[in-house]
């Protein structure tokens, strides 16, 4: 099924977000953002630092609520959903992977600790499937999670998110702490998740080189507004606005370094 005909899983409708600055004045972070995320695809929001991308991610699983506008999960307004239940349906993989003390297996089990259900063992179908999807060997389960490389920790973090079988996975700059080869491998894993397993991903990223290769749909967000959207070929090769042209004309390595800072 193509992205054009796939059902919409997550929809953002005219969302605004205001916060107070240190002086108490109201600052508008998001200014009427609308976008759609379709089943089984990789949707990427990109743009300069400070444009509102991380704020958008936080709104999608109710770490914060919008000032106005609505967000729908399969047609249901998430404002009416219990936040804990919502976060099981919309998983979030943070920018920097956090490993709990203990083994990789105990870290994977964390995703079900609060469900009052039996913890999945090393041979359980959900653990085995998550390892296979994330290209992790079975013998990693008994290793100290905090002794792993950053790239391995990213994969464990992704596997931990997938064990909950979320309907959408949110990724906040997942390759920013990785070297290029490791980031490329993670990017390919994410692409394969969509293509082979029908997973729905929404990613915020500054890694324009990777985004161009793996995204199905991209949105350009600057100063709280979506200025362009479409396929990577449409937006990267034939940008329609001066803002996107200017952003893409910057050296891509410089853009990534600025984002990490």
Secondary structure, 3 states (H helix, E strand, C coil): CCCCCCCEEEEEEEEEEEEECCCCCEEEEEEEEEEEEECCCEEEEECCCCCCHHHHHHHHCCCCCCCEEEEEECCEEHHHCCHHHHHHHEEEECCCCCCCCCEHHHHHHHHHHHHCCCCCCCCCHHHHHHHHHCCCCHHHHHCEHHHCCHHHHHHHHHHHHHHCCCCEEEEECCCCCCCHHHHHHHHHHHHHHHHHHCCCEEEECCCHHHHHHHCCEEEEEECCEEEEEECHHHHHHCCCCHHHHHHHHCCHHHHHHHHHC
